[in-house]
Amino acid sequence: MTPGCENGFGNSKAIGVLDDDGELVAGMVFHDWQPGPGLIQISSASKTARWLTANVRHIMFSYPFDQIGCQMVVLQVSAKNERMVRIAKAFGFTPYFIKRMRGRDEDGFVFTLTDDDWRNSRFTRKIHGQA
């Protein structure tokens, strides 16, 4: 379900999101973990737009930042995926536009999110005890 990842992710961890009927509606894969610099990539896909709840967001970013000690999450997105570009920016990711990143006719973004930016975002201030 994730364009550009047809060859798989190699050594990775995944989190699935189930609907009320127990059907998988979304998932994220954490891959390309680099313990030295503390970087990991995240890729996601969904069948519906209603999966990204506050609880899912907390679990989604708790894994890299709280459980394995990442200092930065990296996300690659096609420029054509306007919805995901908006979501990444709303979450506080820093965008880097790259021409032809997905091929001759498709530009893309590499987004980065540091642990500090996530913990200070409007999505997590209450969780981490900030006003």
C-alpha positions in Angstrom: 0.0 0.0 0.0 3.0 2.3 0.2 4.1 3.6 -3.2 7.9 3.4 -3.7 8.3 0.6 -1.1 7.4 -2.4 -3.3 10.7 -4.1 -2.5 10.0 -4.1 1.2 11.7 -2.4 4.1 14.3 -4.9 5.3 14.8 -5.0 9.1 11.9 -2.9 10.4 9.1 -2.6 12.9 5.5 -1.9 12.1 2.4 -0.6 13.9 -1.1 -1.4 12.6 -4.3 0.5 13.2 -7.5 -1.5 13.4 -11.1 -0.2 13.1 -13.9 -1.1 15.4 -14.5 -4.3 13.5 -10.8 -5.4 13.9 -9.9 -4.7 10.2 -6.5 -3.2 9.4 -7.2 0.4 8.1 -3.7 1.9 8.4 -0.1 1.1 9.3 3.3 2.6 9.7 6.7 1.0 9.2 9.8 2.2 11.0 12.8 1.3 8.9 16.4 2.3 8.1 17.3 2.7 11.8 20.6 4.3 12.3 21.5 4.1 16.0 24.7 6.2 15.6 23.0 9.5 14.6 19.7 8.4 16.1 17.7 8.5 12.8 14.8 6.3 11.6 12.5 6.6 8.6 8.8 6.1 8.8 6.5 5.1 6.0 2.7 4.8 6.3 -0.4 3.9 4.3 -4.1 3.9 5.1 -7.5 2.9 3.6 -9.3 5.8 5.3 -8.7 9.4 6.4 -10.1 8.7 9.9 -7.3 6.7 11.5 -4.9 9.4 12.7 -6.4 10.0 16.2 -4.6 11.6 19.1 -3.9 8.2 20.6 -2.5 6.8 17.4 -0.3 9.9 17.0 1.0 9.4 20.5 1.8 5.7 19.9 3.2 6.4 16.5 5.9 8.9 17.8 6.4 7.3 21.2 8.0 4.3 19.5 10.9 6.2 17.9 11.3 9.0 20.4 10.5 7.4 23.7 11.2 3.7 23.2 14.3 3.5 21.0 15.8 6.9 21.6 15.7 8.5 18.2 16.6 12.1 17.9 15.0 12.5 14.4 12.4 10.8 12.3 12.6 11.1 8.5 9.6 10.9 6.2 9.6 10.8 2.4 6.5 12.0 0.5 5.5 12.5 -3.1 4.7 16.1 -3.9 1.5 14.7 -5.5 0.4 13.5 -2.1 -1.0 16.9 -1.0 -2.9 15.4 2.0 0.2 13.8 3.5 2.3 17.0 2.8 -0.3 19.0 4.8 -0.3 16.5 7.6 3.5 16.4 7.9 3.7 20.2 8.0 0.9 20.3 10.6 2.8 17.8 12.8 5.8 20.2 12.8 8.0 18.3 10.3 10.5 20.4 8.4 10.1 20.1 4.6 12.9 19.8 2.1 11.6 19.8 -1.5 13.6 17.6 -3.9 13.0 17.8 -7.6 12.5 14.4 -9.3 12.9 12.5 -6.0 10.3 9.9 -7.1 11.5 9.8 -10.8 11.8 12.0 -13.8 8.2 13.2 -13.6 7.6 13.2 -9.8 9.0 15.6 -7.2 9.0 14.9 -3.5 9.7 16.0 0.0 12.0 14.7 2.6 10.5 15.8 6.0 12.4 15.7 9.3 11.1 15.8 12.8 13.3 16.1 15.8 12.5 14.7 19.2 12.6 18.3 20.6 10.2 19.6 18.0 7.8 16.7 18.6 7.9 17.1 22.4 7.3 20.9 22.1 4.5 20.5 19.5 0.9 21.4 20.2 0.1 17.6 19.9 2.3 16.6 22.9 2.7 19.4 25.3 0.1 18.0 27.7 1.6 14.5 27.5 5.1 15.7 28.4 3.9 18.0 31.2 4.1 21.4 29.4 1.5 24.1 29.5 
